[in-house]
Amino acid sequence: MPNYWLGPTLEEVQVWLRSAPDWVRAGFVLNVEAVNARLGRVLVVEDDPGIATQLVRGLTRAGYETGSVTTGKAALDWPVPDVVLLDLGLPDIDGIEVCRRLRQSCDAAIIIVTARGEEADRVLALDEGADDYLIKPFGLQELLARIRAVLRRSRQPAGQVLQHGPLTVDLRTHKVTVAGNQIAVTPKEFAILECLASDPGRVVSRQEMLERAWDEHWYGPTKVLDVHMAALRKKLGDPGLIETVYGHGFRLADQGSLA
């Protein structure tokens, strides 16, 4: 298909708008910067200039407002974006430490993009607050799908309080309490509890929980769910609060058994 049939890219429109006279720009109800800001702001943290350039170009063409830095310190000093694409092999601070600090300081969705494919690396990154993990090399369309997925989860309307027996899950404040005592949980642990507490009597399959708490395109090991589940049960103080239905999945225990 000839390129002119597809029309100008977002980059080309952006350049044209910036160079056009004021009377021309005034005819646009929304400029490209406003559209990009509405779609989402993405920060690329990548020290390889070739990879960084490709990512920025692809994300900009897809409509995202995109910035790029090469060090962990610069990433931590950057204004909070909607999504962080974080390489683990940075020259100054290890990517896992950057992930940990970002999760402590902001609510940005964090997608690890790295050549490290070992299960231990994935589990560690997810435990430290990463929302997704993508191994290089990968296709742009898969990356865009994962960005859309983490943005959907982060932009879901909140305000409902889920309660089951002694367990309370506040979707607005992201606070979890058991018998009135607040429990500190990671983003993934909160997502697991939200999944279970949304329909306490139903058995939630492992696959559904991975897709809802991680990503609908999750291809990683399912053992990561067991790691988070074990940590969550320990924090809740009652291992029986979350029941394992062997061969099917998990559910919250009946309220009668919690009394």
C-alpha positions in Angstrom: 0.0 0.0 0.0 1.5 3.4 -0.9 2.5 5.5 2.1 0.5 8.5 1.0 -2.7 6.5 1.3 -2.0 6.2 5.1 -1.7 9.9 5.6 1.0 11.7 7.7 2.4 10.1 10.8 1.9 11.7 14.2 5.5 12.9 14.1 5.0 14.6 10.8 1.8 16.3 12.0 3.5 17.4 15.2 6.4 19.0 13.3 3.9 20.7 10.9 1.8 22.1 13.7 4.9 23.5 15.4 6.0 25.3 12.3 2.6 26.4 11.0 1.4 30.0 11.5 -0.8 30.8 14.5 -3.9 31.3 12.3 -3.5 27.7 11.1 -2.9 26.2 14.5 -5.9 28.0 15.8 -8.1 25.8 13.6 -7.2 22.7 15.5 -9.4 22.0 18.5 -6.8 19.6 20.0 -3.1 19.7 19.1 -0.9 16.7 18.9 0.6 17.3 22.3 -2.8 17.3 24.0 -3.8 14.1 22.2 -0.5 12.4 23.2 -0.8 13.5 26.9 -4.3 12.1 26.9 -3.1 8.7 25.5 -0.3 8.5 28.0 3.2 9.5 28.9 5.9 6.9 28.6 9.5 7.1 29.9 12.1 4.9 28.2 15.0 4.0 30.5 17.6 2.4 28.1 21.3 3.0 27.8 21.6 1.5 24.3 21.0 4.5 22.0 19.9 2.3 19.1 17.2 0.5 21.1 16.2 3.8 22.8 15.8 5.6 19.5 13.6 2.8 18.0 11.4 2.7 21.1 10.9 6.4 21.2 10.1 6.5 17.5 7.7 3.7 17.7 5.9 5.0 20.8 5.7 8.5 19.3 4.2 7.2 16.1 1.7 5.2 18.2 0.6 8.5 19.8 2.3 8.4 23.2 4.2 11.4 24.7 7.6 9.8 25.1 10.8 10.7 26.9 14.1 8.8 27.1 17.0 8.7 29.7 20.1 6.5 29.9 20.7 6.2 33.6 18.8 5.1 36.7 19.4 8.4 38.4 17.9 10.3 35.5 14.8 8.0 35.6 14.3 8.7 39.3 14.6 12.4 38.8 12.2 12.5 35.8 8.6 13.9 36.3 6.3 11.0 37.0 5.0 9.4 33.7 2.2 7.0 33.2 4.4 4.1 32.1 8.1 3.4 32.6 9.9 1.0 30.2 12.9 0.0 32.3 16.0 -1.8 31.2 17.8 -3.7 34.0 21.4 -3.3 32.7 21.9 0.4 33.5 25.4 2.0 33.8 24.9 3.6 37.3 22.1 1.8 39.3 20.9 -1.7 38.8 17.5 -1.8 37.2 16.0 -3.8 40.0 17.0 -1.1 42.5 15.5 1.6 40.2 12.3 -0.4 40.0 12.1 -0.6 43.8 12.7 3.1 44.3 10.1 4.0 41.6 7.5 1.8 43.2 8.1 3.5 46.6 7.8 7.0 45.1 5.1 6.9 42.5 2.2 4.9 41.0 3.6 4.7 37.4 3.2 1.4 35.7 6.6 -0.3 35.3 7.4 -2.7 32.4 10.8 -4.3 32.5 12.4 -4.6 29.1 15.5 -6.6 29.3 17.6 -9.4 27.8 17.6 -11.2 31.2 15.3 -14.1 30.7 15.9 -16.2 33.8 12.9 -17.0 36.1 14.8 -15.7 39.1 15.2 -12.3 37.5 11.5 -12.2 36.5 10.3 -13.1 40.0 12.7 -10.6 41.7 11.5 -7.8 39.4 7.8 -8.6 39.9 8.3 -8.8 43.7 9.9 -5.4 43.7 6.8 -3.9 42.0 7.1 -4.3 38.3 3.8 -4.7 36.5 5.1 -6.7 33.5 8.3 -8.2 32.2 9.2 -8.3 28.5 12.3 -10.1 27.2 14.4 -8.7 24.3 14.0 -9.0 21.4 10.3 -8.2 21.1 8.0 -6.7 18.6 6.6 -3.2 18.8 3.0 -4.4 18.6 3.4 -6.7 21.6 5.0 -3.9 23.6 2.1 -1.6 22.7 -0.4 -4.2 23.7 1.3 -4.5 27.1 1.3 -0.8 27.6 -2.4 -0.6 26.8 -3.0 -3.4 29.4 -1.1 -1.7 32.2 -2.8 1.6 31.5 -6.3 -0.1 31.5 -5.6 -1.5 34.9 -4.2 1.8 36.3 -7.1 3.8 35.0 -9.9 1.6 36.2 -12.4 3.7 38.3 -11.9 3.2 42.0 -13.9 4.0 45.1 -15.5 0.7 46.0 -14.7 -1.1 49.2 -14.7 -4.9 49.1 -15.3 -6.7 52.4 -15.3 -10.4 53.2 -15.2 -11.6 56.8 -12.3 -9.8 58.5 -10.8 -8.8 55.2 -11.3 -5.3 53.7 -9.9 -4.2 50.3 -10.3 -0.5 49.6 -10.0 0.1 45.8 -9.7 3.9 46.1 -6.9 4.0 48.7 -5.4 0.6 47.8 -5.4 -0.2 51.5 -5.9 -3.7 52.9 -7.0 -4.4 56.5 -7.6 -7.7 58.4 -9.8 -7.3 61.5 -9.1 -3.6 61.4 -5.3 -3.9 61.2 -3.8 -2.4 58.0 -1.5 -4.8 56.0 1.3 -3.5 53.8 1.0 -5.3 50.4 2.7 -4.9 47.1 0.8 -3.8 43.9 0.7 -7.4 42.7 -0.6 -8.7 46.1 -3.3 -6.0 46.1 -4.3 -7.1 42.5 -4.6 -10.7 43.7 -6.8 -9.7 46.7 -8.9 -7.5 44.5 -9.4 -10.4 42.1 -10.5 -12.7 44.9 -12.6 -10.2 46.9 -14.5 -9.1 43.8 -16.5 -12.4 43.9 -15.5 -14.2 47.2 -17.5 -17.4 46.5 -16.1 -18.0 43.1 -13.0 -20.1 42.3 -10.5 -18.0 40.3 -8.3 -20.0 38.0 -4.6 -19.5 38.0 -4.6 -18.4 34.4 -7.4 -15.8 35.1 -5.5 -14.5 38.1 -2.3 -14.1 36.1 -4.1 -12.3 33.3 -5.9 -9.9 35.6 -3.1 -9.3 38.1 -0.3 -9.3 35.5 -1.2 -9.0 31.9 -3.6 -10.6 29.4 -0.5 -11.4 27.3 1.5 -12.9 30.2 3.9 -15.6 28.9 6.0 -16.0 32.0 6.2 -18.9 34.5 3.0 -19.5 36.6 5.3 -20.2 39.7 5.4 -16.4 40.1 1.8 -16.6 41.3 2.8 -19.1 44.0 5.5 -16.8 45.3 3.2 -13.9 45.6 0.4 -16.1 47.1 2.7 -17.5 49.8 3.9 -14.0 50.8 0.3 -12.7 50.8 -0.9 -15.5 53.1 1.9 -14.8 55.5 1.1 -11.1 55.6 -2.6 -11.7 56.2 -1.8 -13.7 59.3 -4.3 -16.5 58.5 -3.2 -19.0 55.8 -6.8 -20.3 55.7 -8.2 -17.0 54.5 -7.2 -17.9 50.9 -8.1 -21.4 50.0 -6.4 -23.5 47.3 -8.9 -25.5 45.2 -6.5 -28.1 43.7 -6.7 -28.4 40.0 -8.9 -25.3 39.7 -7.4 -22.2 41.4 -8.1 -20.1 44.5 -10.9 -18.5 46.4 -11.6 -16.7 49.7 -12.7 -19.0 52.5 -16.4 -19.0 53.5 -17.3 -16.4 56.0 -18.7 -19.1 58.3 -15.3 -20.7 58.6 -13.7 -17.3 59.3 -15.9 -16.5 62.3 
